[in-house]
Amino acid sequence: MPEKSKLKSVIAVSLTNYLDSGSIVAGASGLALWTKALGLSSFEVGLLGALSANAFGAAMGALIGGRLSDKYGRKFIYTYNMLVYMLGVLIVMVSFNFPMLLTGFMVTGISVGAGVPASWTYIAETSQSSNRAHNIGISQFAWSMGPAIIFVLGVVLSPLGLLGNRIIFGSLFVVALIAWIMQRGLEESSDWQEQKQKENASGIKPHPYKELFSNMVNVKTILYLIGVYALWNLAAGVQGFFMPYIYSTVGGLTNMQANLLSAVVWILTSMTGYFIFAKLGDRVSHRLMYGIGALMAMLAWVLITFGGMGWTTLWGFVLLWGLSAGFGAQAFYALWATELFPTRYRAGSQGVMFFVVRASAGIWSIVFPPIMASLGFKYAGTMIVIFLAISLVIGVIWAPHTRGKSLDEITEERYGSKK
């Protein structure tokens, strides 16, 4: 595939990440508005977060989409998945009660979950060893630009109230339609095609999860990546979905101010995602980069948890978290999860891990609002600081050495032969 075509494919696939994060923050930016308009309880607010693209919805989709991607091909997901996404955001756009809103969030989340493992896998399999981190970085840039654009729209459309949020979901519908048109023209991954040819020639059809869980190399890798990503994602889930709500209820900020702060966070994330992770990820030590990002993330939550909600503290949090997220656990998980497993269950393994990560976020989304309401934000924030500290230690100690190696070389090094 020519380099120009590869870049076009990376962009087309990366739109999945834009729509993932975009759907999360579209709900977040209007959460206070929906709560007021529909008279939602703290439990219902938590349930929206739990069943959305932020958590259980994506978890269910990942488990399904990862397996389908390994069985029928990466392109199979791109042929149908955006249609489900468009249905979900359309339901949200026209919602007039809680059941409709919850259904829209859940359908959108399932689509997001199905698309993410396929997108990261496709990007890795169509990249060279010299630009794999760069291309994953482009997808992370798209992931952070989604919220940046959505929150800016939230600020611009805030005078319209709930109508403004419906328009924001309409913008996601348009982007999803564009993504569907672009992704239908993608070529299938050559790695997946070669794997299927081997399976057809041998007559052996691997069990989807038997080898994944019976091989100790896989089990250790799964535990490592979940330790890195799931714990960080508990903080990221709160920041991405609940932070505007926290700014408003705890800090007393207006909806416009809350969305403005969140927009700055994601603009900073997009900058470091591109200029640090994409530009340096193929040349600089992954352990060093990960460690710096993870430490900054932890310090951000220390600051806002114990420093109060004054403007100095708020901007300190925005800078530390925003800059760190572009080259933190999300970016490295996306890279490592595609590198450390063989082709035949590369997407399926991601589906399993993404299920655990987003399901954990789902449980956390249900209990976080009541914890904050009953015990206070400082208590909830302290828990997040602990989660981030553990993720920092796990990631730095066991960071894999994959930089500059092809996927085949990594597989042979880890399993003894090409899988």
N, C-alpha and C positions, 0 to 999 in steps of 0.2 A: 504494500500500500504506500503510495507517495506521501511525502511528509505533509504536503498541503492537505491531503485527504485525511491523514491521521489527526491533524490539528482540528479539522472540521468535525471529526468524529468525537474527539475529546470535548469540544464545545457542546455538541449535541447531547452527549451523555451527561456532561456536567450540569445541564439544565435540570436534571433530576435532583441534584443536590440543592440548587436554587429553590426548587419547588418544595423540597423537604423543609428546609429552615424557614422558607417564606410562609408556609402554611402554619408553622408553629407560632411565629411572631405575629402573623395576621390575627390569629386568635388572641394572642397575648395583648396586642395593642388595643384591642377592643373589649378585653375581658371585663374591665370595670363598667363599660357601657352596656354590655350584655347583662351583667349582674344587676344593674339598676333597672334596665328595661324589662327584664323577665322576673325580677325579684328573686334571684338565685341565692340559695344558702351556701355556706362555706363548703358543705359536703358536695353540692352540685358543682361548685366552682372546681373543686378537686377532681370530680368525676370527669369534667370536660378535659382537664389536663391529662388525666389517666388514660382515657380512651382515644386521645388524639394522636397526631403524628409525633407528639412528644414522648409517647409511652406505649400503652398496650396496643393501640391501633397499629402502630409501626411494628411492634413486636410480632403480632400475628402475621402481618404481611411479609416480614423478613423470613419467617420460618417457611412460609409457602413459596415465596419468590426465590429464595436461595436454592431450594430443591428443584424447582421448575427450571431455573437457569442452568443447573448442571445436567438435567435430564434432556431438555429440549433445546437448549442453546441460549446464549446471552440475548440474541436478537428477538427471541420469542417474547421475552418480557417487554421489550420496547414496542412490540407490535400492538399490545393490548393495554398495557398498564396505565398510560396517560388517559385513556377513556374512563377508567375507574376514577382517576384523580379528578377529572373534569366533572364527573357526576357528584363527587363529594363536595367540591367547592360550590357547585351550583345549588346544592341543598342548603348549605350554609347561607348563601346569598339571599335565599327566599324564606329563611326560617322565621317563624313567628311564635314558636314555643320551645321549651327546653328539649322535648324528645326529638324534634327536627334538628335542632342545633347539635345535639349529641350525636345523632345519626350522621350528620354531615362531617363532623369532626372525625368520627370513627372510620367512615368510608375513605376519607382523604388519608388518614393515617395508615390504613391497610395498603393503599397504593404506594405511599412513600416507602413503607417497609419492604414491599416487594421490589421496588426499583433500586434501592441503595446497594445491596450486595452485588447485583448485576452490574451496576455502573462502575463501582470500584474495581471489580474483577475485569471488566471489559477494558478499562483504561490501563490496568497493569499488564494485561496480556497483549495489548497492542502497542506497548511502549518498549523502548530499548533500556538496557541496564544503565545507560548514561543519562536518561531523562525520565525515568519512572517516577521519582519523587517530584520532578517538575510538573509532570502531567497530573499526578494526584494533587499537587498544589493548585493547579488550575481548577480542579473540581472543588477544592476547599475555598478557593477565591469565590467561586460561584455560590457555594454554601453560605458564605458570609455576606455576599452582595445581596442575597435575597432579603435578609432582615434589614440591611442598611436601606435598601430601596423601600421596603414595606414601612419601616418606621418613619422615613421621610414623608411618605404618602400619608402616614398617620398624622403627622404634624400639619401637613397642608390641608388635609380633609377633616381635621378635628372640629372646625366650626359646624360641620354637617352632622356631628354626633354619630348615631348608629348607622345612618345612611352612608357615612364616609367609610365605615368598616365594611359594609356590604360591597361598596365599590372596590375596596382593596382586594376582597376575595374575587371580585370580577376580573381584576388585573391578573390574578393567578390563573384563572380560567383561560385567558388569552395566551399567557406564556405556555401553559400546558398544551394548548392546541398547536402552538408553534413547535414545541418540543416533540410532540407526536408526529408531526409532519416530517421533521428532520430525522428522527430516530428510525422511522420506517425505512429510510434509505441506507441504513448502516449495513456494512458487510459483517458477516459472522466472524467471531474470533477464530483465528487459524489454530490456536492452541486447543480450543474446544473441539474443532473439527478433527484434528489429529488424534485426540483422545478417543473420540467416538469411532474413528476408523480402526483403532487398535482393539476396542471393545467388540466391534462387529467381526473383526478378523479372528479374534480368539473365542468368540462366543460366550465370553464371561461378562455378565452384567453385575457390577459391584453393588452391594447393598448400600443404600444412601447414607446410613449412619453407623453401620456395624464396624467398619474399619476406622472410622473417625474416632470412635470412643474406645476401641480395643487397643489402639496403638498409644503407648505412653508418651511418645513425642508429641502426638496430637493433643492428648489430655493436658500435658504440662503447658503447651502453647495456648490452649483455650483458657486455662486458668490464669495464665499470665496476662493475656490480652483483656480478659474480663476485669482483672484487677486494675489494669491501667485505665481502661475506658469506662467501665460501669461506675466506678467511684467518682471519676471526674464528671461523668454525665449527670450524676445526681445534682452537682452544683450547676452544671450547664443547663439542665432542665429547669431549675428554679430561675436562673438568670434569663433564659430564653422565653419562658412562658409566664412566670409569676412576677418578674422584676418590675414591670410597669405597675402591677397591682400593689407590690410592696412600696414602691416609690409613692404611690397615691395614698395608701392606707396607713403606712408607718411614717413616711417622710412628709406627708401632707402636700405633695406636689400635685399640680394640675395634670390632666391627661396629656396635654400638649408638652409640658415639661418632662414628664416621664418618657414619652415617646422620643423626645429630642435626645435625652441622655442615652436611651437604648440605641438610637440611630448612630450616635457617635461611637458607641461600643463596637457596633458591627462594621462601621467604616474603618476603624482601627484594625479590626480583625481581618478584614479583606486586604488591607495594606501589608500586614505582616505575613498573611497567608501567601501573598504573591512575592513580595520583596525579600522575605526571609526563607519561608519553607520552599516555595517553588524555585527561587533563584539559588539557594544554598543547599537544599536538601540532598542533592547528588554529590556534594563536595565536602560538606562539613560533618563532623561526628554527630551521629544521631543521638547518642547518649548525652552529649553536651547540650545540644539544642533542646532535647526533651526536658532535661533537668532545669534549664533556665526558664522555659515556659511553664513548667509545673510549679516551680518555686514562686514565680510571679502570680500565678493563679491563686495559690494558697495565701500569699500576702494580701491580695485584693480582698479576700473574704475576711481575713483578720482585721483589715482596716475598717470595712463597713460594719462588721459585727461589733467591734469594740470601740469604734471611733464616732458612732452616732451618725445622724443623717444630715449633718451640715454640708454646705456646698463644697467646702474643701475636701471633706471625706468622700463625698459623692464623686467628685471629679478624679480623686485619687483611685477610687475603685474602678471607674470607667477606664482610666488609662492603663492600670495594671491588668485588669481582666481583658479588656479589648485587645491590647497588644499581645498578650500571652496566648489567647485563644487561636490566633492564626497559625501558630507553630507548636501547639500543645497536643494533648492526648487525642483529640479528634483526628488531627492530620496524621499523626504517627500510627494510630490504630488503622486508619484507612490504608496506609502504606503497608504496615507489617501484616495485617490480616490477609492481604492479597499475596504477599511474598512467602509466607511460612507454611502454606498448604499446597499439596499437589493439585493439578488441574481438575481431576475428576470429582473432587469435592471442595474446590476452592470457594465457590459461591455458597454451597450448602453449609460449610463450616461458618462462613460469615453470617448466614441466616440464623444459625443456632446461637452464635454469640450476640448478634444484634437483638435476637429475641430476649435473651437474658438481660442485656443492657437496658432495652426500652421497657421490659416488664418491670425491672427494678425501679426504673423511673416512674412507671405507672403506680406502683405501690407507694412510692415516695410522694407522688403528686396527690394521692388521696390523703395521706397522713400529714403532709406538710402544712396545709392551711389550718387544720385543727391544732397542730402543735404550736404554730405561730400565734393562733388566737388565744390559746389557753396558757402557754408558757412564755410567750414573747418571742420577738425576732432574735434576740441575743442568744437564746437557747438553741433555736433552729440554726442560726448562723454558726454556732460553735460546732454543731454536728457536721456541717458542711466543711468547716476547716479541718476536722479530723479525717473526713473522707479524702480530701485533697492531699493531706499529708501522707496518707497510706499509699495513694496512687503515685505520688512523687517517689517514694522509697522503692516501690515495686518496679516502676518504670526504669529508674536509674540503675538499679542493681542488675536486672536481667535484660537490659536492652540488647536485641540481637545485632549481629554484625552482618548486615546484608547489603550495605551500600556498595555500588559498583558491580554487583554480581547479577547475572541473568537469573530468571526464574528457574530455568533448568539446573543451573549451578547450585542454587540455594536448595532445590529439592534433592539433588544428588548428595549434597553435603549433609543434609539432615536425615535422609532416609537410606542412603547408600547406593541408590540407583534412581534413574529418571522414572517418575511415577506418571 
